[in-house]
Amino acid sequence: MAALPPAAPTGKTTPARYAAVPLDDDHAMDLPRAPYLSEVQPESSESPRGSYIQRDSYLQTPGASQTLLPAKVESESDPRFAHDELAPQAKRRRLLPLAIGLLALVIIVLAVILPVYFTVIKPHNNKASSAAVSPHSTGPVAPNSSGAAPTSTPVVAEAISGGDGSTVKATDGTTFIYNNTFGGIWYSDPNDPYNTAAFPNSWSPPLNQSWDYTNDRIYGVNLGGWFVLEPFIAPALFQKYPGTVDEWTLSEAMRADKANGGINQIEDHYKTFITEQDFAQIAAAGLNWIRLPIPYWAIDVWDDEPFLAQVSWPYIVQAFQWARKYGLRIMLDLHTIPGSQNGFNHSGRLGSINFLLGTMGMANAQRALNYIRIITEFISQPEYRDVIPMFGILNEPVLGDNAIGTNELRGFYVEVYKMIRGITGIGEGKGPAIAIHDSFQTSSWAGFMTGADRVVLDTHQYFAFNGAPNTDPIDTGTGPGAGGTWPDAACNGWTPWFNTSRNTFGPTVAGEWSNGFNDCGLFLTGVGGSQNFGGNCADWQDASKWNAGTKAGIKALGAASMDALIDWFFWTWRVGESQRGIVESPLWSYKAGLAGGWILTDPRQASGACGPPSGDAFTGYQPWMTGGAGAGDIAAAQTKQYPYPPTDLQGTPVAPLPVYTSTGSIITLPVPTFTGTNGAVIGTANGWFNTNDAAPAPTKIPGCAYPSAWDAQNAAIPTGCTGGPNAALPAAITPPPRRR
């Protein structure tokens, strides 16, 4: 009999695992128990996060920029300030340069502080001054105030915020210059680690203001291949182990190679593939959102699943902090699901679909629901909800006769919606927007769940995988006709779809797209995959050979795609070098495109690239679509047609299929512990938002011989595995959380 799933994390940290996590030693990861296992904490009437900084707090903090204040403030008790017998003339001569220096210092301080005050602090306080001060407070208090009386101890100032040209102290202790010519402000105060005052550029609202889906544009980029490995994004890792085709086989090969680092090589990848400077560069590129794919094994693994379990989570939380620091919003995307939702290599294992399909289809769906629940509880906490305002619950599920059924997937989406909104409540600001993938059928989702609170349709648009040779030239010169027919293909092919979807469904985003107009790239179609491109792929795997016309054509295609897709996330920010030492899928790397000159350095320049839109014009979102009036009012007839659990999976009755019993322990994701400059621990988050959500987790039924969760489409149905009354408990709408 297979082993039971791992128990929930305990409160004990593992130094060997977390020592290299890119957090300060004082910010080690705690592993709290689920709230219902602990004593009830006192209720609070407001969010503990200081998102809205006080009007004068920026000037009061001792963490002001060291470039603005003296490195050391002298005390009046310093003997150098003692009275002496100097003549008045000598005193005046001594004080004159000091006065001039102080005047110059004041001018410099005002020149830097006032723009930040009027662009960051004053607008936020005007909007929510009532939320800025605790109702129990008797007056304004700086975010880092301890209430202690001032002392004469000299203070070494350290920058907590800055704009273009400022010096940033990174998490690893190094420093670099922040080059952001678009007016972005970074913010990182060790005494206020959950602050959300930062913004990436002048046209994007700070994290502590609401996102306007009608008027604010999403200019985003994916951080693909970081926490969910893909052969074409991290090719050198797969080249090192010939025959590996996905993270499953790569993990097995690494575990067998202990002499060269074993499975810990994947953690080395987490540490180095994306760094804090990447986040700073993303903001400096005029972008404002990140789509962050994560695996379910950041939470746990079961049975023989070879993935590196739980190790990625501290790095994911570090990514949240870096996004907070540079004002970047995150669309968190659960990229992998037990059993695989599509059979693609980026689902964890290349092969068959075993989610909502086959003998283990319902059992795998139970695990998926639980992982979605755990993540929702974490990101809905006030400390994180402004940084992660969107959650993609399932990446690219495939529909079809030999894949997931349409009604089964829609029933799962309805169930997830009920569960998430049961945790968060209804309305703007209550938990994340819920992004559902369209399964490459954008138009078919019109009218689905009309009235639902903040449901976003995520669609992925690619020319590369259309099965055509795609030999139309893209190098047509550097003038107005750059790109040949490709820019028009993007404009005419995508603009009508998106405007129609925005009108009939609601917020619609292109969660993935690229400049790949062909399917050329090392491992792009998988390890050992073939290409449909009718030309020579070698021409597109080494950007150093591209001429000015080629780069202009790619840039024109990219600009047209940005304009047509409206709200978008490029796939992907970085593609790693192959063993040749070059990026062999350069059409897919935003970072390489910026450096090489084939991607716009300012995404706003794409506006109007397609000209007047064809087809229906976007008329604006209805209030319920974005959490306003009417949100959550879904007609019963709409959800009734998509029951969950479904009666069958593509014709196979669900009743006899194996499931898990809902009697397991709840796993709570760990939160970081921050220590302020005064040595006090700063901690308000505990990993679990809604204390009313205490339903047990799924676990195996003792005595049931479950087939493989990843290869069971045609497996025999075991007996004694239906679980009785505790099996497949439906999601219940719990009361809105009282505490937050």
N, C-alpha and C positions, 0 to 999 in steps of 0.2 A: 504494500500500500504506500502511496506517495506521502511524503511528509506534509505536515500542516504548514500553512503560510507563516511567515515570521511574526512574532509578537510585536506589539506596538513598541516604538522606541521608549526607553526608560529615561530617567533624568541624568544618566551618566554619559559624559562625553568621551570620545575616543581620541586621545591626543595624536596617535599615529595617523588617524584619518583626517583630522581637521587642522593639524598643525600648519599645513601649507595653504590653507584656505586664505584667499586674499582679504582677510580682515585683520585689523590690529589684534594683538594678543588680548587686549582688554575687551574685544568684541567677539569672544568665543561663542559658539553656538550652544544655546541651552536646548534641552530636549524635554519640553514640558509634557505632562500628562494631559489627557483630555479633560476639559473643565468639569465634566460630570463626575470624574473620579476624585476631584479635589474639593476642598471646602469652598462654599459659595463666597465669592468676593463681594465687598460692598458695591452697591449700585452707584453709578455716576450719571449725572444728568446731562453731561456733554462729552464730546470727544476729547480724549486726553492729548490729541495731537495738536501742536501749536502751528497749524497751517497758516494762520493769519497773524503775521508779526505786528507788534505794536507800532504805532506811528513813530515813536522815537527809539524803538529798541535797536534799530540798526546802528544808531549813534551811541547807544549806551553799552553795547557789548564790548568786552575786553578783547574779543577776537577780531577787532577791526584790522584792516589791511596793514601789514607791516611796512608797505611802501608809503603809507600815509602818516603813520605815527612813529615817533622815535622808538628805537629798539628798546630803550629803557627809560622809565619815568623816574626822575629823581625825587626823593623825599625832601621835605623841608627840613628834616633833621640831619640831612647830609652836611658834614662839616664844611663842604665847599660853599654852602650857602650861609655860613656864619658871618656876622657883622665884623668888619675890619676897620682899620684906620685910614683907608684910602681917601684921598681928597675927592671932593664932589666931582671935579673935572675927570678924574680917572674913572670914577664910577660911571659917569655918563659915557665916556669913551668905551668902557667895557659893555655897557648895556645897549649901546646903539646897534652893534652888529647882531646882538641877541634879538632885539626888537625886530630888526629887518628879517632875520631868519624865521622868527615866529609868524610874522605877517605872511611871508612866502608860504610857510607851512599851512596856515589857515586857508590861503587861496587854493593850494593844492587839494586840501581836504574837501573844501566846498566844491571844487571842480569835479571831484570824483563822486562824493557822497550825494550831492543834490540830484544828478541824473538818476542814480539808483533809487533815491527816495521818491522822485516824481514818477518813475516808470515802474517801480516794483511795489513800494510800500504804500504810498498814498492811495493809488487806485484800489488796492486790495482792502485797505481799511475803510475807504468810502463805501465799498460794497458790503462789507460784513464787519463793521466795527462792533456790532453787538456780540459777534462770536469771538472777538479777539481777546476779551477779558473774561475771566471766570466770574460767574455771578456772585461768587464768594469773595472776590477780590475787592480791596478798598482803593485800588489805584493801579495805574499801568505798571507792569513788571516786565523787565527784559526777559527774553526767552531763557537766558541762562542764569537768571538771578537766583541767588540762594537765600536772600533775605538778610544776609550778614552785613554788619556795618563796614564801611570802607576802611581799609587799612593802608599803611604806608609801604606795604611790600611792593617792590618794583615788579611790573608786569611786562612780559615780552609778548607783544602783540603778534597774532598770526591771522592771516587773511581767512575770512569765512565766506567771502563772495567777491565777484569781480567780473569784468567783461573783457573785451578784446585787449590783448596785450598784458593781461594780469598773469601773475604767477600762481599756478595751481599746485597744491600739495596733494599728490595722489595717495591712494590707500596704502600702497607699498612703501610710502615714505619718500619717494622720488618727487622731483618737481619738474614742471614743464610750463611753457608759455601757452596761454589760451588764445588761439588765433580764430576769432569769430567776428567777422566784419558785418554781420547781420543784426547786431544789437542784442545778442543773447547774453544772459546773466547766469553764471553758475552760483550755487549756494550750498555750503556744507559747514554746518556749525556743530562741533562735537558736543555742545551742550543742548542742542535742539536737533537730534538726528532725524526726526521725522518731518522736518520743515519742508514745505512745498512751495516756496516762493520763487524757485528758479523757472526760467523760460529759455527756449533754445534760440529764439529770434524775435524780432520786433512784431511779426505778424501772427504769432502763436500765443494764446493766453497762457499765463503761468499755471502751474499744476493746481494751485488753490482756487482757480476759477473754472467754471463749467465749460465744457467743450460744446460749441454750437455746430451741430451736424449740418445745418443748412448753410451757414456762411463760412465756417472754418474749414479749410482744406487739409486732408490727411496727406502729408508727404512722408511716406514711411519706407523703411528698409527692413528686411528680414535678417536675423542673425542665425541663418541656417547653418547646419553642420557643426554647431558649437556643442550643444548638449544632445542632439540626435545626429549621429554620424552618418554621412552619405559619402559614397565612394568618389563622386566627382568633386565634392567640396573639400574633402581631406584625402586626396589621392595617395599621398606618400604613406599613410598608415596602411592602406590596403595593398599598395605595391610591396610593402615589406613582407606581407603574408599572402603569397600567391594562392589563388583559389578562394579567398574570402570575398563574399559578395554583399554582405550586409553586416549590421552591428552584431547580430547573433553569431555568425561564423567568425567574425573578427574577434569577438570576445572569447570564443572557444580557443582560437589560435593563440591569442595573447596569454590566456591562462596556462596554456601548455608550454609557454616560452618564459619561464621564470628567470632564466639567466639574463634576459634582456629587459627586465622590468615587469613582465607579466601583465596582468590586467591593469596595473597602476599606470601604464602608459596612457590610458584613457584619461585619468586624472591629470596627467601632465598636459594633455591636449586642452582640458578645461582651463588650466592655468594660463596657457600661452596663446591660444588661437584668437581670442578676443580679449582686449585689455581695456583699462579705463580710458586710455587715450583714444581708442576707437569710438567710445561714446562721445568724447569731446569733439572728435572729427565729424561724427554724424550730425551733431548739433551745428557745427561750423559749416556743414554742407547745405544748410538751409532746410534740413529735414526736421520733423517734429514728433514722429512716432517710430516705435520699434515693434516689429512682430517677433516674438520670442518663442520659438518651438522648444518644447520640453518633453521628456519621456515619462511615462508612468513609473518607470523604475527609479525615478528620483524619490519615490515614496517607498516602494518595496518590490520584491520579486517573489514568485512562487515556484516551488518544485525545481525543475531542472533549467529554469530560465537563466542563461549565463551572464546576463547583463550586470554591469557594475552598479549595485543597488545603493541608493541613498547618498552616494558620494557627490553627485552633481548638485544636490539641493543647496548646500551652503554657497556654491558659486552662483546659483540662480538668484538667491537672496542678495548676493553682492551685486548682481546685475540690476536688481530693483533699486539698490542704493545709488549706483552710478547713474541710472536713468533719472532718479530724483535729483541728483546733484546737478545735472545738466538740463533739467526741465523737459525731458523726453517722456512721453506717454508710452505705455506698453499695451499691446494686444498680446496677451499670453495665449499660446496655442498648444493644446494637448495633442502632440503630433503622433503619438503611438498609443495603441489600445491592445489589451491582451487578445491574442488570437489573430490579430491584424484585421483592419477594416478595409484593406484594399489589396493586400498581397504585394505591395511595392517594397523596395529595399529600405525606404525611409520610414516604414511602419515598425521597424525592428527586425523583421524576418521576411525575406523574399519567398513568395510561394502562394499559398492558398488563403482564402478569407475564412475566418472562423468566428467572426463577430456577427451576431444576428443571422447566422447561417450555419447549418450543419449541427452535429450532435452536441457540440459545446457552445453553440451560438448564444443561448440564454445565460449560461454560466459566465461566459466572458463579458456579456453585457452587464451582469451584476457587478463584476469587478470594476468595469468602466464607470458605472454610476457612482460607485464608492470613491474612486479616484477623483472624479469630477466634484463630488461633494467635499472631499478633503481640501482640494485646491480652492474651491469657492469659499470655504470657511476662512482660509488664510487670507486671501486677497480682498475679502469684504471687510476686514478690520479697518477702522478709521486710519490707522497708520499706513495702509497700503492702497486703499481704494482710489485715491486721487492719482496714484502712480500707475495703477493697472485698471483703467476704466473699461476694458473690454477683454472677454474671455472666449477664445475659440475652443469649443468643446470636443471637436472631432475633425481631424484633418482628412479631407479627400476620401470619404467613404464611397465605394464604387457600387452603383446600382446596375441591375441587369438580370437576365434570366439565370445566369450562373453566378450571380453575386447577390448582394443584399436586395430585398424587396422594398419597393417604394413605401408601401404602407407600414412596413416594419420600421424603417428608418424614421418616418414621420412620427410614428408612435413613440419611438425612443426620444426624439426631439421634444415632443410634448411632455414626456415624463421628466426629462432633464429640466425643462422650463419650470414645471411645477416644483421640483425639488429646489432649484436655485432660488426662485422667488419666495419659496417657503422659508429659506434661510435668510434672505436679505430684506424682504419686504418689497413693496411696489413703489415705483416713482423714481425720478431723477435723483442720483446721488446714493441710492440704496443698492449697493453691490454693483457688479460690472454689467455692461451690456453683454448680451449673450450672442455670440457669433456662431451661426450654423453654416456648414458648407453646402453648396448647391449641387454637389456631385456632378459638376460639369453640365448642369441643366438649368441655367439661370432663369429662363422664361417660365419654367414649370412651377415656380414657387410663388407666383403672384396670388395674393389673397390667402396664403397659408397663415393661420393663427392671427387673423385680423383682430386687432385690439391688444395683442400681447405687448408687455412692457419691455421696450428696448431690446428687440431682437434684430440682429444685423445679419444680412446675407453676405457670405464670403464666397467670392468666385475667383478662380485662377485662370488667367488667360495667357495662352502660349501659342506662337506660331510653330515653334520647334517640333511639337509633337502632333502635327496635323497629318502626318503620314505622306506628305507631298515632297517632291524633290527640292522645291524652294530655291530654284536657280536664278530667279529674277535678280538682276544686278543691284547692288546697294551703293556701289561706287559710281556715282553719276556726276561727280564734280563737287565743288564746294559752294556753289551758288544756291539760288532759291529752289532748284530742282534736286537738291541733295537727297539721297536715299531712294531715288527712283519711285517705284510703285509702293514701297513698303510703308511710308507714312500714311498714305491714303488707305491702305489696307487696315491699319490700326484705327483710323478715324471712322471709316465707314463700317467697319466690322464690330466695333465695340461701343461707340457713343450711343446709338439707338438702344442697345440692350440695357445700358446702365441707366439712361434716363427713364426708360419704361419701368425697370425694376425699382428705382427710387420712388416713382409715383405709385406703383401698385403693391409693392411689398413694404418698403421703408428703407432705412439706411442700407446701402449696398457698397461694399468695398472690394477692391481687387487685392486680395490677400497675397497674391503672387503674380508676377509677370517679369519678363526680362527682355534684354536686347537680342536674345537668341532667335534670329529669324530662320535659322537652320538647326539641325540636331547634332552639330559638331561640338566636340569637347571630350576630353579624356574621361571615360566612365560616365558620360552624361546619360547615356541610355542603359547604364548598368555595366558592371564588369563583364567584359566579353560581349557586350551588346553591339548591334549593328546600326548603321545609319541609313536614313532615307535620302539624305542630301545628294543631289545629282552632281556635285562638283567634288573638289579635292578638299577634304576636311583639314588637311595640314595647313591650309591657308588661314584657317580660323582658330588654330590652337596656339598661335604665337603672335601676339599683338605687336611685337617689335618689327614685324614685317609690313604692318599696315601703313598705307600712305595717307595723305591729307584728305583725299576724296573718300576713302573708306571710313575714316574717323568721322567726317562730316555726315556721311550717310547714316552711320549708326546713331550719331547724336540726333539727327532729324527724326529717325524712327523712335528713339527714346522720348523726344519731346512730344511727338504725336501721341504716343502711348500714354504719357502722363496726362495730356489734355483730355484724351478720350475716356480714360478710366476714372478721372475726377478725384477719387479718394483711393490711394494705392500704397502698396508695399512692394518694393523691388525685391526680387529673389536673385541674389542675396548680397549682403554687404561685402563679404570677403570669400574668395575661393583660394584655398591654400596651394602652395607650390607643389608640383610633382617632383619625382626624383631627378628630373632634368633641371630643377631649380627655377622653373618658370610656371606661370599660371596657364594651364592648358585648356581652360574654359573661360577666356577673358570676356566673352559676351555676357557672362553671368555675374560679374564682379563689379559692384558699384564703386568700390574703393579703387580698383584698378582703372575704371573708367574715368574717375575724377583725376587720377594721376596722369593718365594717358591722353586725356582730352577728348574722349568720345561720350561723355555724359555732361549734362548741364551743371555748372557750378552753382546755379541758382534755379531751383525748380519752378519758381514763379515765371520764369521766362517761357515756360511751355504753354502758359495761358494763351489761348487763341490760335494755337498751332493748327488746329483742325478747322478753323473758321466757324461760321454759324452751324449749329448742330442740325443734323437731318432727323426727321421723325419727330416724335413727341418731345417737347421741351419739359424740363424739370419744373414743376410748379410749387415745390416746397413740401416739407414733411408735415403730416397731420400731427397734432399735439401728442396723441397717444404713442406715436412711433418713437418719440424721444423721451418718454417718461412723464409727459404732461397730462392734461385732462383726458380721462377715458382710458389711461394706461391700465392694463390688467383686466379689462372688460372683454373677455373672449366669449363668443357665443358657444353655448354647450354643444350645439350641432357640429361645430367645427372640430372640437376635440373628440367628440363621440365616435367619429368615423375612423379615428386612429387610436384604438385601445392599446393599453400596455399593462401587462404582457400581452403580446399578440396571440391570436389563436393558433397561428402556424407560422413557420419560417419557410417561405417559398414552397408551400404545400406540405411540409413536414409538421405534423401536430406538435404543439409545444408541451402539452400535458405530460407526456412520458419522458421528456428530455431531462437530463441531469441538471440540477441547479445546486446552489450552495445554501446553507442554512444561515439565517441572519442572527447569529449568536456570538459573533467574533468581537474581539477588542477593537476599539477605534484607534486609529493612528492619527496623531496630531503633528503637523509639520513643525519643526523647530524654528525658533525665532532668534535673531542675534541679540546679544547683550551689549549695550553701549555704556561706556564710562565717560562721564563729563570731566572737564578740566579740574574740578574740585575733588575728583576721586569717587564721586557718588555714582552708583549704577543708575542708568536711565532705562527704564523698561516699562512699557504699558501694554504692548501686544503680548498675547499668549498663544497665538496660532489658531484660535477657535473663536469665531465671531459670535455665533448664536448659541448661547448656553442651553437653549430649549431643544436643540438638535442633539439628542442623545441616543438615537436608535443604534443598535449594535451593527457591526460590520459583517459582511458575508464571510463565511469560513466553510471548510469542507465538512460534509456529513460523515461521521465516523463509519467505517465499513464500506463506503462507496468506492468502487474501483473506477475512478474517472479516466476517460481516455485523454490523450494529449490535447492540451488546450489549443495547440497550434497546428494540429494535423488531424482533424476529426470530422471533416465534411461528410465522409461516408462510413464513419466508425460505428460499430454496433452500439446500441443504446444499452447502458448497464442498468441493472435493477437496483432498487433500494436507494435511489439518488434523487427522488423528487422532493424530499425535505419536509413534507407535511406542512403544518400551519406556519412554520418559520421560514419557508422558502420564498424567495423572490418577493419580499415585502414591497408593496407599492410606495412611492414617495408620498409623504403626507405634508400638507401645508402647515407648518408650525406657526405659532403666534409670532408676530413681529418681535424682534429682540428688544428687551427693555433697556439694556445697559447703554447701547450706543445708538 
